[in-house]
Amino acid sequence: MDTVSIVVEVVVVVLVVVVVQGELVVVAVVVVVVVVLVLVVVVVVVVVVVVVVVVVVVEVVVVVVKVVVVVV
C-alpha cells in the first residue's frame, strides 16, 4: 500500500502544478495512464507472489503427507 499512496501523492502534486499552468487535460490523461499501468504492475506482482506461495505450500503439504505415510 505504500507504493500506491506514494503514487497518489505524486499524482496530486502533478495535478496541482498542471492546474496552475492551465494544461490540465493532456497531462491528466498521461498521469491517469501512468497510474493505471503502475497499479496493473502492482496487481500482477501480487498475483504472482500469491500463486508462488500457494504452489510452495501445496508442494510442502505433499512432501509432508508422503513422509507421514512412509513413517506410518
N, CA, C and O atoms as CSV, one atom per row, in Angstrom:
chain,resi,resn,atom,element,x,y,z
A,1,MET,N,N,0.823,-1.207,0.000
A,1,MET,CA,C,0.000,0.000,0.000
A,1,MET,C,C,0.860,1.262,0.000
A,1,MET,O,O,0.398,2.332,-0.396
A,2,ASP,N,N,2.101,1.138,0.440
A,2,ASP,CA,C,2.996,2.303,0.443
A,2,ASP,C,C,3.196,2.829,-0.971
A,2,ASP,O,O,3.153,4.037,-1.202
A,3,THR,N,N,3.413,1.921,-1.914
A,3,THR,CA,C,3.624,2.334,-3.309
A,3,THR,C,C,2.416,3.088,-3.831
A,3,THR,O,O,2.554,4.127,-4.478
A,4,VAL,N,N,1.238,2.567,-3.551
A,4,VAL,CA,C,0.011,3.203,-4.048
A,4,VAL,C,C,-0.137,4.599,-3.463
A,4,VAL,O,O,-0.474,5.539,-4.183
A,5,SER,N,N,0.112,4.746,-2.156
A,5,SER,CA,C,-0.047,6.070,-1.542
A,5,SER,C,C,0.974,7.057,-2.101
A,5,SER,O,O,0.663,8.232,-2.301
A,6,ILE,N,N,2.197,6.576,-2.353
A,6,ILE,CA,C,3.219,7.456,-2.946
A,6,ILE,C,C,2.767,7.911,-4.331
A,6,ILE,O,O,2.878,9.088,-4.673
A,7,VAL,N,N,2.258,6.968,-5.124
A,7,VAL,CA,C,1.785,7.305,-6.478
A,7,VAL,C,C,0.665,8.330,-6.402
A,7,VAL,O,O,0.643,9.288,-7.175
A,8,VAL,N,N,-0.270,8.131,-5.467
A,8,VAL,CA,C,-1.393,9.067,-5.325
A,8,VAL,C,C,-0.880,10.457,-4.966
A,8,VAL,O,O,-1.344,11.454,-5.519
A,9,GLU,N,N,0.080,10.525,-4.036
A,9,GLU,CA,C,0.638,11.832,-3.662
A,9,GLU,C,C,1.294,12.511,-4.860
A,9,GLU,O,O,1.094,13.705,-5.085
A,10,VAL,N,N,2.070,11.758,-5.622
A,10,VAL,CA,C,2.732,12.318,-6.812
A,10,VAL,C,C,1.693,12.835,-7.796
A,10,VAL,O,O,1.847,13.920,-8.356
A,11,VAL,N,N,0.635,12.057,-8.006
A,11,VAL,CA,C,-0.422,12.470,-8.941
A,11,VAL,C,C,-1.061,13.766,-8.474
A,11,VAL,O,O,-1.292,14.667,-9.280
A,12,VAL,N,N,-1.348,13.873,-7.181
A,12,VAL,CA,C,-1.965,15.095,-6.650
A,12,VAL,C,C,-1.056,16.289,-6.881
A,12,VAL,O,O,-1.512,17.342,-7.327
A,13,VAL,N,N,0.231,16.131,-6.581
A,13,VAL,CA,C,1.183,17.235,-6.786
A,13,VAL,C,C,1.223,17.632,-8.251
A,13,VAL,O,O,1.165,18.817,-8.580
A,14,VAL,N,N,1.323,16.633,-9.142
A,14,VAL,CA,C,1.380,16.921,-10.583
A,14,VAL,C,C,0.116,17.643,-11.029
A,14,VAL,O,O,0.192,18.609,-11.788
A,15,LEU,N,N,-1.046,17.185,-10.566
A,15,LEU,CA,C,-2.305,17.821,-10.967
A,15,LEU,C,C,-2.369,19.263,-10.484
A,15,LEU,O,O,-2.838,20.135,-11.216
A,16,VAL,N,N,-1.904,19.529,-9.263
A,16,VAL,CA,C,-1.898,20.902,-8.749
A,16,VAL,C,C,-1.012,21.776,-9.623
A,16,VAL,O,O,-1.406,22.875,-10.015
A,17,VAL,N,N,0.186,21.287,-9.928
A,17,VAL,CA,C,1.114,22.053,-10.783
A,17,VAL,C,C,0.483,22.305,-12.142
A,17,VAL,O,O,0.568,23.412,-12.674
A,18,VAL,N,N,-0.151,21.278,-12.707
A,18,VAL,CA,C,-0.742,21.397,-14.045
A,18,VAL,C,C,-1.906,22.376,-14.042
A,18,VAL,O,O,-2.046,23.164,-14.978
A,19,VAL,N,N,-2.747,22.342,-13.006
A,19,VAL,CA,C,-3.875,23.269,-12.921
A,19,VAL,C,C,-3.355,24.697,-12.912
A,19,VAL,O,O,-3.938,25.582,-13.538
A,20,VAL,N,N,-2.247,24.920,-12.195
A,20,VAL,CA,C,-1.655,26.260,-12.159
A,20,VAL,C,C,-1.211,26.662,-13.558
A,20,VAL,O,O,-1.351,27.823,-13.944
A,21,GLN,N,N,-0.677,25.710,-14.322
A,21,GLN,CA,C,-0.173,26.037,-15.659
A,21,GLN,C,C,-1.276,26.040,-16.720
A,21,GLN,O,O,-1.080,26.578,-17.809
A,22,GLY,N,N,-2.420,25.451,-16.418
A,22,GLY,CA,C,-3.556,25.506,-17.333
A,22,GLY,C,C,-3.564,24.471,-18.434
A,22,GLY,O,O,-4.376,24.571,-19.354
A,23,GLU,N,N,-2.688,23.477,-18.377
A,23,GLU,CA,C,-2.689,22.423,-19.404
A,23,GLU,C,C,-3.182,21.124,-18.773
A,23,GLU,O,O,-2.474,20.117,-18.766
A,24,LEU,N,N,-4.388,21.159,-18.251
A,24,LEU,CA,C,-4.877,20.054,-17.411
A,24,LEU,C,C,-5.078,18.763,-18.199
A,24,LEU,O,O,-4.633,17.699,-17.770
A,25,VAL,N,N,-5.744,18.851,-19.347
A,25,VAL,CA,C,-6.270,17.643,-19.996
A,25,VAL,C,C,-5.158,16.683,-20.396
A,25,VAL,O,O,-5.199,15.506,-20.038
A,26,VAL,N,N,-4.166,17.171,-21.133
A,26,VAL,CA,C,-3.119,16.294,-21.679
A,26,VAL,C,C,-2.362,15.612,-20.556
A,26,VAL,O,O,-2.203,14.392,-20.554
A,27,VAL,N,N,-1.897,16.404,-19.601
A,27,VAL,CA,C,-1.091,15.843,-18.522
A,27,VAL,C,C,-1.943,14.936,-17.643
A,27,VAL,O,O,-1.460,13.913,-17.159
A,28,ALA,N,N,-3.198,15.301,-17.433
A,28,ALA,CA,C,-4.083,14.458,-16.620
A,28,ALA,C,C,-4.238,13.083,-17.261
A,28,ALA,O,O,-4.200,12.065,-16.570
A,29,VAL,N,N,-4.412,13.054,-18.575
A,29,VAL,CA,C,-4.536,11.774,-19.286
A,29,VAL,C,C,-3.263,10.957,-19.117
A,29,VAL,O,O,-3.322,9.761,-18.831
A,30,VAL,N,N,-2.110,11.602,-19.295
A,30,VAL,CA,C,-0.825,10.910,-19.140
A,30,VAL,C,C,-0.693,10.359,-17.726
A,30,VAL,O,O,-0.297,9.209,-17.534
A,31,VAL,N,N,-1.027,11.187,-16.735
A,31,VAL,CA,C,-0.915,10.774,-15.330
A,31,VAL,C,C,-1.835,9.589,-15.056
A,31,VAL,O,O,-1.432,8.626,-14.404
A,32,VAL,N,N,-3.061,9.655,-15.548
A,32,VAL,CA,C,-4.008,8.552,-15.330
A,32,VAL,C,C,-3.478,7.267,-15.957
A,32,VAL,O,O,-3.547,6.202,-15.344
A,33,VAL,N,N,-2.954,7.363,-17.169
A,33,VAL,CA,C,-2.402,6.181,-17.846
A,33,VAL,C,C,-1.250,5.596,-17.035
A,33,VAL,O,O,-1.178,4.384,-16.836
A,34,VAL,N,N,-0.345,6.465,-16.565
A,34,VAL,CA,C,0.802,6.001,-15.778
A,34,VAL,C,C,0.326,5.331,-14.491
A,34,VAL,O,O,0.816,4.263,-14.125
A,35,VAL,N,N,-0.627,5.957,-13.809
A,35,VAL,CA,C,-1.143,5.391,-12.549
A,35,VAL,C,C,-1.779,4.034,-12.808
A,35,VAL,O,O,-1.553,3.089,-12.052
A,36,VAL,N,N,-2.576,3.927,-13.875
A,36,VAL,CA,C,-3.221,2.648,-14.202
A,36,VAL,C,C,-2.165,1.588,-14.482
A,36,VAL,O,O,-2.284,0.456,-14.014
A,37,LEU,N,N,-1.132,1.947,-15.242
A,37,LEU,CA,C,-0.060,0.989,-15.542
A,37,LEU,C,C,0.639,0.539,-14.266
A,37,LEU,O,O,0.900,-0.650,-14.088
A,38,VAL,N,N,0.944,1.485,-13.375
A,38,VAL,CA,C,1.607,1.147,-12.108
A,38,VAL,C,C,0.722,0.211,-11.293
A,38,VAL,O,O,1.200,-0.783,-10.746
A,39,LEU,N,N,-0.570,0.532,-11.215
A,39,LEU,CA,C,-1.489,-0.315,-10.442
A,39,LEU,C,C,-1.589,-1.708,-11.051
A,39,LEU,O,O,-1.641,-2.699,-10.323
A,40,VAL,N,N,-1.616,-1.793,-12.389
A,40,VAL,CA,C,-1.665,-3.099,-13.061
A,40,VAL,C,C,-0.414,-3.904,-12.720
A,40,VAL,O,O,-0.501,-5.096,-12.424
A,41,VAL,N,N,0.753,-3.251,-12.763
A,41,VAL,CA,C,2.007,-3.937,-12.431
A,41,VAL,C,C,1.964,-4.431,-10.988
A,41,VAL,O,O,2.348,-5.567,-10.706
A,42,VAL,N,N,1.495,-3.574,-10.069
A,42,VAL,CA,C,1.413,-3.963,-8.652
A,42,VAL,C,C,0.488,-5.168,-8.496
A,42,VAL,O,O,0.821,-6.118,-7.787
A,43,VAL,N,N,-0.671,-5.134,-9.153
A,43,VAL,CA,C,-1.629,-6.245,-9.056
A,43,VAL,C,C,-1.016,-7.527,-9.616
A,43,VAL,O,O,-1.155,-8.594,-9.019
A,44,VAL,N,N,-0.337,-7.426,-10.762
A,44,VAL,CA,C,0.293,-8.606,-11.372
A,44,VAL,C,C,1.342,-9.188,-10.429
A,44,VAL,O,O,1.405,-10.403,-10.243
A,45,VAL,N,N,2.166,-8.323,-9.834
A,45,VAL,CA,C,3.197,-8.789,-8.903
A,45,VAL,C,C,2.550,-9.496,-7.713
A,45,VAL,O,O,3.001,-10.566,-7.304
A,46,VAL,N,N,1.502,-8.903,-7.162
A,46,VAL,CA,C,0.811,-9.509,-6.011
A,46,VAL,C,C,0.242,-10.873,-6.397
A,46,VAL,O,O,0.377,-11.836,-5.641
A,47,VAL,N,N,-0.391,-10.962,-7.567
A,47,VAL,CA,C,-0.974,-12.230,-8.024
A,47,VAL,C,C,0.118,-13.281,-8.194
A,47,VAL,O,O,-0.058,-14.427,-7.781
A,48,VAL,N,N,1.241,-12.903,-8.798
A,48,VAL,CA,C,2.350,-13.842,-8.999
A,48,VAL,C,C,2.872,-14.334,-7.651
A,48,VAL,O,O,3.112,-15.528,-7.476
A,49,VAL,N,N,3.049,-13.418,-6.701
A,49,VAL,CA,C,3.540,-13.796,-5.370
A,49,VAL,C,C,2.563,-14.765,-4.706
A,49,VAL,O,O,2.980,-15.770,-4.131
A,50,VAL,N,N,1.270,-14.467,-4.784
A,50,VAL,CA,C,0.258,-15.342,-4.175
A,50,VAL,C,C,0.298,-16.729,-4.817
A,50,VAL,O,O,0.244,-17.738,-4.114
A,51,VAL,N,N,0.391,-16.785,-6.139
A,51,VAL,CA,C,0.434,-18.072,-6.845
A,51,VAL,C,C,1.671,-18.861,-6.424
A,51,VAL,O,O,1.582,-20.060,-6.164
A,52,VAL,N,N,2.824,-18.197,-6.356
A,52,VAL,CA,C,4.063,-18.867,-5.951
A,52,VAL,C,C,3.926,-19.411,-4.530
A,52,VAL,O,O,4.309,-20.549,-4.260
A,53,VAL,N,N,3.384,-18.602,-3.623
A,53,VAL,CA,C,3.207,-19.038,-2.230
A,53,VAL,C,C,2.281,-20.251,-2.174
A,53,VAL,O,O,2.568,-21.213,-1.460
A,54,VAL,N,N,1.178,-20.216,-2.916
A,54,VAL,CA,C,0.231,-21.340,-2.925
A,54,VAL,C,C,0.912,-22.597,-3.452
A,54,VAL,O,O,0.748,-23.675,-2.879
A,55,VAL,N,N,1.671,-22.473,-4.534
A,55,VAL,CA,C,2.362,-23.628,-5.115
A,55,VAL,C,C,3.358,-24.203,-4.113
A,55,VAL,O,O,3.427,-25.419,-3.936
A,56,VAL,N,N,4.129,-23.339,-3.457
A,56,VAL,CA,C,5.114,-23.792,-2.471
A,56,VAL,C,C,4.411,-24.500,-1.312
A,56,VAL,O,O,4.850,-25.564,-0.875
A,57,VAL,N,N,3.330,-23.917,-0.819
A,57,VAL,CA,C,2.585,-24.530,0.294
A,57,VAL,C,C,2.056,-25.904,-0.119
A,57,VAL,O,O,2.149,-26.860,0.651
A,58,VAL,N,N,1.507,-26.007,-1.318
A,58,VAL,CA,C,0.982,-27.287,-1.806
A,58,VAL,C,C,2.111,-28.311,-1.894
A,58,VAL,O,O,1.933,-29.458,-1.485
A,59,GLU,N,N,3.271,-27.912,-2.423
A,59,GLU,CA,C,4.417,-28.825,-2.516
A,59,GLU,C,C,4.843,-29.307,-1.133
A,59,GLU,O,O,5.094,-30.495,-0.934
A,60,VAL,N,N,4.922,-28.386,-0.185
A,60,VAL,CA,C,5.327,-28.733,1.183
A,60,VAL,C,C,4.321,-29.710,1.794
A,60,VAL,O,O,4.711,-30.692,2.425
A,61,VAL,N,N,3.036,-29.440,1.607
A,61,VAL,CA,C,1.993,-30.324,2.144
A,61,VAL,C,C,2.121,-31.717,1.530
A,61,VAL,O,O,2.003,-32.718,2.237
A,62,VAL,N,N,2.358,-31.787,0.231
A,62,VAL,CA,C,2.503,-33.081,-0.451
A,62,VAL,C,C,3.692,-33.840,0.127
A,62,VAL,O,O,3.588,-35.035,0.403
A,63,VAL,N,N,4.822,-33.158,0.312
A,63,VAL,CA,C,6.023,-33.796,0.865
A,63,VAL,C,C,5.747,-34.280,2.287
A,63,VAL,O,O,6.114,-35.402,2.639
A,64,VAL,N,N,5.109,-33.452,3.100
A,64,VAL,CA,C,4.807,-33.818,4.488
A,64,VAL,C,C,3.884,-35.040,4.512
A,64,VAL,O,O,4.097,-35.964,5.297
A,65,VAL,N,N,2.868,-35.043,3.659
A,65,VAL,CA,C,1.937,-36.176,3.598
A,65,VAL,C,C,2.690,-37.448,3.200
A,65,VAL,O,O,2.448,-38.506,3.779
A,66,LYS,N,N,3.598,-37.365,2.221
A,66,LYS,CA,C,4.377,-38.534,1.792
A,66,LYS,C,C,5.232,-39.045,2.946
A,66,LYS,O,O,5.305,-40.250,3.184
A,67,VAL,N,N,5.880,-38.126,3.664
A,67,VAL,CA,C,6.737,-38.507,4.789
A,67,VAL,C,C,5.896,-39.181,5.874
A,67,VAL,O,O,6.287,-40.215,6.417
A,68,VAL,N,N,4.744,-38.595,6.184
A,68,VAL,CA,C,3.862,-39.157,7.215
A,68,VAL,C,C,3.395,-40.555,6.798
A,68,VAL,O,O,3.370,-41.473,7.618
A,69,VAL,N,N,3.028,-40.713,5.534
A,69,VAL,CA,C,2.570,-42.012,5.028
A,69,VAL,C,C,3.698,-43.034,5.132
A,69,VAL,O,O,3.457,-44.172,5.535
A,70,VAL,N,N,4.925,-42.649,4.778
A,70,VAL,CA,C,6.080,-43.548,4.839
A,70,VAL,C,C,6.355,-43.927,6.294
A,70,VAL,O,O,6.606,-45.094,6.593
A,71,VAL,N,N,6.310,-42.956,7.191
A,71,VAL,CA,C,6.592,-43.194,8.613
A,71,VAL,C,C,5.518,-44.099,9.208
A,71,VAL,O,O,5.823,-45.014,9.973
A,72,VAL,N,N,4.263,-43.840,8.856
A,72,VAL,CA,C,3.155,-44.639,9.410
A,72,VAL,C,C,3.147,-45.994,8.718
A,72,VAL,O,O,2.302,-46.837,9.020
